[in-house]
Amino acid sequence: MRRAKISADEGARLAAVAEYGLSDPKADPRLQEIAGAAARRFEAPVALVTLVRQADQLFVARLGLEEGSTPRDVSFCSHALGSDDLLVVLDAKLDPRFTDNPLVVGPPYVRFYAGAPLRAPSGHIVGTLCVIDQRPRGGFSARDRQALRALGLRAAERMEELRLAHARAAGPARFRPAAAASSEAVACTDAQGRVTFWNETAARLFGVAASEATGSQLVDFLPSLREGAGMASLLDTPTDLDARRSDGTLFPVEVLVHASSSSGSPAGYDVVVRDIGSRRRSDDLAVHAANQDPITGLPNRTVLVERITEFLKRGEQIHLLRVGVAGLRQLEPTASPGGRDTALQKVARRLLDSVSPGDTVTRLDEEEFAVLRPMQPGEPRSAALVVADRILGSLIAPFEIGKQRLRLRAQVGIACYPKHADNAECLMAAAGAALQDARRDGKRTRRVYGEALKHEPLDEGDAGEALAQALARGEFELFYQPQVDLADGSLIGAEALIRWNHPERGLLVPGEFLDQIEHGPLAAEVGTWVLETACSQAVGWRRREPRFRMSVNLFEAQFRGRDLAGEVRAILNRTGLAPTALELEVTEKVMLRHDAATLEALMALHAQGVRVAFDDFGTGYAALSMLKACPLNRLKVDRSFVKDITADGPDALIVAAIATLGAGLGLDVLAEGIENEAQWELVRTSGCRSGQGYLFGRPMPAPRFEEWMRQRDPLQPSGVRA
């Protein structure tokens, strides 16, 4: 085994590593997501983001390994430190650097390795994004290299965010030198928004030198950002804004504002600006790498499953055709170098020519493709057979591959939703079973999934089945009720409320079906759907109202045997919603469980920046000790205390007591059920800071809520009742 050479400037490189402040193997969620994308793209069981330290390499993201680090002297990544490009080892047993490496001859039995170097602003390579397999690979194409570089760029960008965050936590004396060297555009201002620091990246981005920018108002460069209070309203929340270059042209950027403090009070702001155009180009490369088959350029299995799931959620009927081809082994590698890849590419082209533009053609594995096609209105089920026959006919003609003529045999297996399966996994399996049946025939043929294998439906009167079908067919819908600042009636957010568009009974409100969901097997699945739908919707509304926050109710089942914090984090990552823009509402039923798992989940969510609200406070048996134990941001005063509130009545005293208690604990207090201006004034003077109710707006579907946002006058809520 050959140990990697240590360069003469190793001390400086280790100093660069220390700037990230990473010392334990706790995985960073964003880097973990990138590692997952790399594992999927390269079909690798192990993917890592590493930081190579003096004696070991630390895994700041890992997939497929339990260990949080390995010794540096046996690590593959240490060999990448001296290279400007990728390190690719197709078969470690054939590479003299690694042939007797303990990681090769023993667990985890590394045979294949490919790593992209992660470079610090100082120019030193601090670690890698790498993929590992126990099986050797026959090659690593130019397309593979492009994909790994794109994913490595995303990992390096996230590492830079972590470096700046660590420097910021150490104070201005550490932050400004770190920001000066950053690849991110960084500006610092005083409390009035005047620029006091402007790094070289900012100078290149805006076309304005530091000497010219210093002393200017930041709003001169970010015209849609109000100075002072405007920046304060955007603290720690990534926000898309328009920026202005020196020539006056506008371009889109993402802005992240952090407060710099002196003696506990804001002394100014640290503002990180990223060109969204360049980020999107990087993200496009990464998404492309994670979702595309590298040989044919077709979407891969991941994309197919996602699209099936999308159709199923909408309740649309679809056909899935799995196409198996045989005969590729007839190619002689010496006569046609690269012939197999060429043949697969030509098969892909014939399949694309055989289907409609709205169909999805994917490559599943070595000799299998799939076609996903939505059924058109009024189309007979036999239409799938017509498509299958077109596919089989397209593959009859021989392929000219170099000096060889290749004839392939093909079979097609067909399954459809909802006749043969009720979820993506079962639909894939049904079409696969039909393909196996066709292959047993041995001829160029197609088979439909056998009727005897399909699931028998439950009784029509079964409520659980009706709810399951409602979820599958997309019959559930979210309505949104505005939440306002009681000081001036301005919009601060909305509560997402579920409705059921029943095919026979029409629109049902929660009281008619929510109890069946909550006590049935679908509670967690419906809860996840509500979360994802509401978060996706909030992203667009937050662009219009930067302080907009989406409030979502949780089911008790979402806490049982699930990683709720991880699920929420994944949804936020998929939708792009900032954690601080989400508020999760829990009832006293959940709080009264008071078990370690529930508290741990709430603590983890709170630590992510997600807000937590206690719903219907004051109506049950909740103990005040819960307010101390649970990580809360808001108390919601139940509408029963607002309905009959009068200036000298007991309800006003109760609301005032809750508001005082909340204020003492640093919690926002929201009053529900406000229906007239007298109630608004009473709850406001009682100490409630926010509210919701019919006075401001009824629950509305998303299109009506958007119209309401466009037309409203925040100072006259009675004129815009929905």
N, C-alpha and C positions, 0 to 999 in steps of 0.2 A: 504493500500500500504506500502510495506517495502522498505525503502531507503537502498541503498547498503552501506556496511560498508566502512569506510575510513581507510586505513592502516596506521601504525605508520610512514612509510617512504613516506607519501604523498608528503612532500616537495621535496624530491629527485625525485619522479616521475614527479611532475610538472616541475621541472628543466629539466628533460629529454624531456618533451613535448615542452618546450620553444626552445630546440635546433633545432627544425624543422623550426622555423621562420614563421609558418603559423598562420595568424591572421584574415583572412577574408574568406568568404565562396566561393571564386572563385575556381571552380573545376579544378583539375589537369587532363590534357587530358589522360595521361597514366593510372592514377588511374580510370578515368571514363571508360576507355575501360575494365579494370578488373571488375569493378562493372557491366558493361553490360554483360560480360561473366557469372558472377555469377547469374544475373537475368535470363538469358536464361537457364542455367544449372538446376536451381531449380524452373523454371517457376514461379518466384516471381515478383509481380508488383513493388516492392521496393527493391533496393540494395544500400548500403551505404558503404563508407570508412570513419570512424569517428576518431576524435582526442578528447579524453576526457580531458577537461580543468577543472579549479577550479570550475567554476559555470555553465558550459554548455558543450555540446559536439558539436564540429565543424565538418561539413560534408565537407571533402576535395574531395569527389566525391559523386555524388548522382544521382539516377535514380528513377523517380516516385514520387519525393517530390519537392515542390517549396521552402520550408524553407531551409535556410542555416545552421541552428543549432536548438537545443532544450535544455531546461534546464536540467542540469545534474541530479537533484533529481528525475526526472521522466524517465530518459533514461534507456533502457535495457542494453546498452553497459557498463554503470557504474558497473553493476553486474559482468561483465566479467573481471574486473581489478584484482580480487583476485583469478582467476582460471588459471591453466596452460593449460587447454584444451578448447574445444568448449563450448559455452553456447547455449543450445538448449531448446526452450520452445515450445512444441507442441501445447498447447492451453493456452493462457495467462489467460483466465477466470477461469481456473482450477488450476492455480498456485498462492498460497497465496502471493507470492511476488508482483504479478502484477494484481490481480483480480479487484481492484478498481483504478488502475492506470489511470490517465486522458487520456493517449494515447490508452488505451484499451476500456474504456467506452465511449469515444468520438473520433472525428477525430484524427488520421487516422484509428482508430478502429483496433489496432494491435491484432491479435490472434496468429500468428505463428512468431517465431523469431529464427534465427540461426546465431551465430556470431563466427568468428575466431579471437583470440587475436593477436594484432600486437605488437611485443616486440622490444624495443629499445636496442641498444648495451649495455646499462647499466643494462639490465635485467628487467626493468620495462615495464609493459604493458601500452602502451600509447593510444590505441584505438582498433578498430575492423574493419574487413570486415564482413558485415552482410547482410542477406536477410530477408525480412519481407513480410507477407501476411495478408490479412484481413480474410482469412479462416484458421481454425485450420488444422493441419496435423495429420494423423494417425500414423506416424512413421518417423524416420530419420535413414536410414540404414548405415551400415559400409561403403558402397560404397559412400553414400552421405557425410559422415564425411571425407573420404579420399579426395573427390573432393573439399570440402570447405577448408580443410587444404592446399591443393595445391594452390588454388586461394589466400588464405591468405598469403602464402609464396611469391607469386608474388607481392602482395600489400606491404608486408614488405620490399622487395628488392627495390621497387620504393620509399618508404618512406625513406630508407637509402640514396638513391641518393639525395633526397631533403635535408636531414640533412647535408650531406657533401657540397652541393652547398651553403647552407646558411652559413656554417662555412667558406667556402672559400671566400665568399663575405666580410666577416668581417676581413680578413687578416690572415697572417701566425700564429699569436699568438693564434687565435681561431681555425684555421684549423688543426694544428698538433695535439692538444689534441683530437679533434673530430676524426681525422683519426686514431689515436692510438687505439681508442676503436672500430673502425669500423669493421663490418663483411666483408667489401670489402678489397681486397689487395691494399694498397696505398704505393707508393714510391714517394719521392721528390728528385729532382736533382738540381744541380747548372746549370749555363748556358752552361757548357761544357758536361753535361750529367752524371756527377759523383753523385752517390747516397749520399744524405745527411740525408734521413729519410726513415725508413723501418718498417712498422708496423708488429704486430704479425701475422696477417692474411697472409701478404706477406711471412713471414718466413715459415708458414705452407704450403703455396701454392708452393713455390719454393724449400723448404727444406734447406733454407739458413738462419742462424741467422742474426739479425740486425747488430751485431758487425762485422760479416764477410762481409755483403753486403755493409755497409757504406764505402764510398771511392771508390767502384768499379764503372765501367762504366755500365750504365743501359743496354747497348747493349749486355753485357755479359749474361743477363737473357732474353732479347728480341732481339735475333740475327737478326731478319728481320727489326728491327727499327734502322734507321741511327741516330746517335747522333746529337744533336744541331739542324741543319737545318731540319733534318728528323723529329724530334718531332715538330718543328715549323709548318711543312706542315700538321700535323695531328690535329692541335688545335681544340678542341671542337667538333670533329667528331669521333663517335665510329668506330673503325677499327679492323678487325679481323687479328691477327698476330699469328706467332708461338712463343712459349715461351720455355725456357730450364730449366729443374730442375737440382738440384745439381748432380744427377747421369748421366746427359747428355741427358736424354730422352726429346723429344719435345712433346708439347701438345698445342692445340689451345686455344687462349684466345681472349677476346675483350678488347681493350685498349682505354681509353679516356684520352687525354692529355689536361691539362689546364696550361696556363702560369701564373707563379707567378711574380709579377712586383715590381720594386723599382724605384721610381721617374719616372714612366712612361716607363721604359725600361725593357725587360725581364731579370729577375734575376735567373730564373730557371723554372722548370716545376713540376707540380703536376700530377702524373700519377696513374690512377685507373685501376686495372687489374682484370678481372673477368674470371674465368674458364668457357669456353663455354660449356664444357661437363656437368657440374652441372647445368648451366642455361638451357641447352636443356632438361635435365631430368625434371626440374621444369616446363618448358614450356610444355613439353609433357604431364605431369600430368594435367596441367591447360587446355590445348586444349582437352585432353581426357574428362575431366570433363564437358567442355562446349558443347561438340558435341556428347556425347554418352547417349543413354537411360539407366537410372540406373538399370532397372530391367532385360532387355533382353541383354544388351550390344550392341545392334544394333545402327547404326547412328541415329540421331534424325532429326526432321523436318528441322532445320537450315541447316544441311548437305545436305539434299535432295534438298532444294531450291537452294543452291549454286551449286550443281552438275547439276541440270536442266539448270541453267543460263550458266554454262560453255559449255554445249552441244549446247545451243541456240546460243551463241556467235560464236561457230565454224560452225554453220549452219548444224549440224548433225541431222538426223532424229532419233527420240526417241519415245518409248512407255512408258506411265505411267500407272501402274495398282494399283488401290486402293483396298485393301482387307479388308472387314469388317467381323468380327467374332462375333457371339452371342452365349450365353449359359453359360458364366462365372459365372453368378449369381446363377447357380444351385449348385455351390460348397458350402458345409456347413463348415464355418470357424472352428467350434469346432472339426469336424471330420478330417479336413486337414488344420492345421495351416500353413499359408504361401502358401496355395494351389493355390491362384490366381496368385501369382508371378511365381510359378512353371509351371502353365498352359501356361502363356504367354511365358515363356522361351522355352517350348516344341513347341509351335506354331512357334516361331522364327526359331527354328532348322528345322522344316519341310519346312518352306518357303525357307530357305537357300538351302536345299537339292533339291528343285524343280526348281531352276533357274541356270543360267550359272555363272561362276566365275566373269565375267565382269559386272554383274548386281548389282545394289545397293538395298538392302532390308533395310527399315527403319520402325520404329514404330512411328506413328503419335499421337495417343491418347489412351484412355483406351481400346478400342476394335477395333482399326484400324491400319493396316500396309500399306506400299506402296512398290512397286517394280519399279525401274527405269531401263529400258533396252535400250541400243542403238541398232538400226537396223543394221544388218550385210549387206554388199554389196550383192545385188541380192536377198535379203530375201523378201518374200511376206509379205504384211501387215497382213495377216492372222496368221503369226507366233505368234503374241501376244495372239491370241485365244488359240493356242496350249499351251502356257505357263500358261494362266489362267486356262485351264482345268487341267494341271498338279498340280497347286496349290490347286484347289478345290478337286482333287482326293487325295492329300496328307493329307487333313484335314478330310477325311471321317472316318478313323479308330479312335476309341475312345482313350482317354487319361487316363492313370492310374495315378491319383493324390492322393497319400496317400492311404486311404481306399476307395476312391471313383473312379468310372468310369465316365468320362465326355465325352459327345458327343457335338460337336460344329457345328453350322450352319455357312456357309460362303457364301459370294457373292463377285464378282469382278467387278469393273468399269474400263473401258479402254478408254484412250484418247491418241492421238499421235500429235507430232509436225513434220511438220508444218500444217498438215491437219486440226486440230481442234483448235489450239491456236497459238498465236505468241509471248507469253512471259510466264515466269514461273508461275505467278499468275493465268493467264487464263488456263494454262494447268492443274494446280492443281484443279481449279474449274470445268473444263470440266470432269476430271476423277471422281471428287466427285459427279457431277450430274449423271454420268453414274452409280456410285455405288448406289445412292439413287434410281435410276430406277430399278436396280437389287434387291434392298431390298424390294421394293414394290411388286415384284413378290413373295417374301416370300420363294422361294426355293433355293437350292444350284445352283446358276446360275451366268452367267456373261453377261454384257451388254457393248456395245460400245457407245461412246458419239453420240447422235443423230445428223444427218447431218443438220437438220433444225436449230440447235442452233449455228452452226459455223459462223464465221465472213465472210461476202462476200468480195472478193478481190476487190481492186481498179482497175481502168483502167490500162492497160499495159503501156501506155505512161506516166503515172503519175510519175514525177521525184521524188517527195517526197516518194512514195511507193518504187521506185527503190533504193533510198538511205537507206530507212528503212530495206529493204531486204538485202542490202549489209552489213549493220551493224549486222543484225541477223545471216547472213551466214558466217561472218568472212572474207568478201572480202576486207576489209580495211587492210592495212599493213603500218608499219612505216619504213621509210628509215632514215639513220643517216649520217649527214655530219660533218666531224671533225672540231673542233675549236682548234687552236694552240697558243702557246706563240710565239710572233713574234721575241723575242730575240734569240731563238734557234730552233724554229720549233717543240718543244716538245708538245705532246698532252695534252690538259687541259680539253677537254670535247667534246660534240657533240650536234647538234641541231636535234631534232626529226621532221621529215617531213612526212606528210601523203600521201599515194598512194592508188589507187583503182584498185584492180585486177578485172576488169569488165569481166563478163562471155562471152561477145561477142566482145567487143572492145579492150580487152587486158589491159595492164597497163596504167592507166590514171594518169597524173600529176595534182597537185592541181588546176592549172588554168582552168582545164576542168570540175571541179565539186565543188570546195571549196566555190564559191559564193552561190551555191544552198544550201549548208549545212548552211552557215553563216546566210542566210536570211530565213531559214526554221525552223521547229519545233525541228529538231534533233541536233541543234548546241551544246547545253549543254551536251547532252548524248554522242555525238561523242567526245566532248572535254574531258569528264571524261574518256572515253575509251583510248584516246591518253595519258592522264596523267598517268593512271594506267599502261598501257603497257610500256611507256617510263621509268617510275620509276622502274618497275620490271627488265627491261633490264639493267638499270644503276647499280643495286646492284652488278651484277657479274663483270662488267667492272671496277667498282671501286676497286675491290680486286686486279686487275692487275695494275691499275693506281690510287693510293690513292687520288690524287687531281682531279680525273675525275668528271665533273659536267654535268648533263643533262639539256639541254635547251628546253623548251616546249612553243609553242605559245598558247595563250588563245583566245577563242571566246568572243565577247562582251556579248553573251547570258549567259555566265557562271557567270557574275556579277549580272544578273537581278533576283531578288527574290530568291536568293539562298545563303546559307552559304558557300561561296567559301573557306574561310579559314578553316572551319571545314571539308569540303570535302577533301581538300589537306592534312590536318593533318591525316585524316582517311586513305588516300591512302598511305602516308608515313609510318604509323603504320603497315598497312597490308603488304607492300612490304619490310619494314625494311630499306628503304633508309633514310640517314640522311638529315634533312632539308637543311643544307648548301650545299648539293650535287645537289640541284634542283634550276634551274633558270627559272622563268616564264616571257615570253616575252609579252608585251602589246604594241599595236599600238597607234598612236596619236588619232585615232577614239575613243578608250576607254578613253584615258587621257582627251580628250576635253569635255567628259561628265562632268568631274570634280565635280560629285555630291558626297554627303556625304557618300553614301553607297559604291561607288567604292573606294573612298579614305580609308574608314574604312577597307574594305577587303584587300587592298594593305598594309595598316599599320599592320593589324593582321598577314598577311603572312610574312611581313618583320620582325615582332617581333618574329615569330617562328624560324627565321633563314633562311627562303627561300629567295633567291635573286630575284630581279626584274629588268628586262631590258627594255629599251625603244627601240623598233624596228624601222628600217627605219628612223632614226632621220635625220632631215634636208630636208625632201621631201614634207612636208605639211604645216599646219598652226599652229603647236605646239608653244605655247608661252613659253618664257624662264621661266616665273613664275611657270610653271608646274614642272620644275626641282627642285624648292625650295619646292613646296607643296607635291610632290609625293616621297615616299620612294624608291629611285632607287639605284642600284649598278652598272649598266652598260648602256652605250649608244652604239647603233649599227649604224655605219655609213653606209648609203645606198650604194649599189653597183654602183649606177649611178655616184657617186663621185670618184669611183675607176676605173671604166671602161676606161676612157680616161685620167687618171692622168699623168701629166708630171711635171718635176722639177720646171718649172717656170710658170706653168699654174694656172688658177683659182681654179681648183679642189684641187690642193695641198694646196692652201691657206685655202680653206674651211675645208679640213680634219684637217689641223693643228689647225685651230680655234676651231673646235669641240673637238679635243684632249686636247687643252689647257683649254677649258671650263670644260671638264670632269675631268681633273686632279685637277683643282682648287676646284671642288666640291667633290673630293675624289672618283670619279667614274672611273671604267675601261672603256676603249673605244675600241671597236672591229670593224674592217673594214671588210665588206663583199665583195664578188666578186673578190678576188685576184686570178688571172689566170696566172701570170708570175712572175719571180724573180725581175724584175724591179719594178713592182707594190708593191711587198713585201717590197723592200728596201725603196721605197718612203713613204708608209704608216707608216713604222716603224720609219723612221727618222722624220716624221711629228708628232709623239707622240703617235700613236696607240700601245697599249700593246698586243693586241690579234687580231686574224683574222681567216677567213675561206674563202674557195673558191676552185676552181678546181685544183689549184696548189698543194694543200695539199690533197684533196680528194673530189670526187663527192659524192652526197647522195647515200648510199649503204644500202641494206637490212642487217639485223643483222648478219647473217653468214658471209657475205663478209666483214663487218666492223671488225668482230673478226679476220678474216684472215689478214686484213690490219694491225691491231694492232700487230699481231705476226711478220709480215714481214718488217715493216717500219724501215727506218733509219731516226731519227728525224732531222738530219743535212742535209739530201739530199731529200727534199720533191719532187723535180722534178722526182726522180726515182721511186716514189711509187704512181703515179697518178692512181686513181681507174677508 
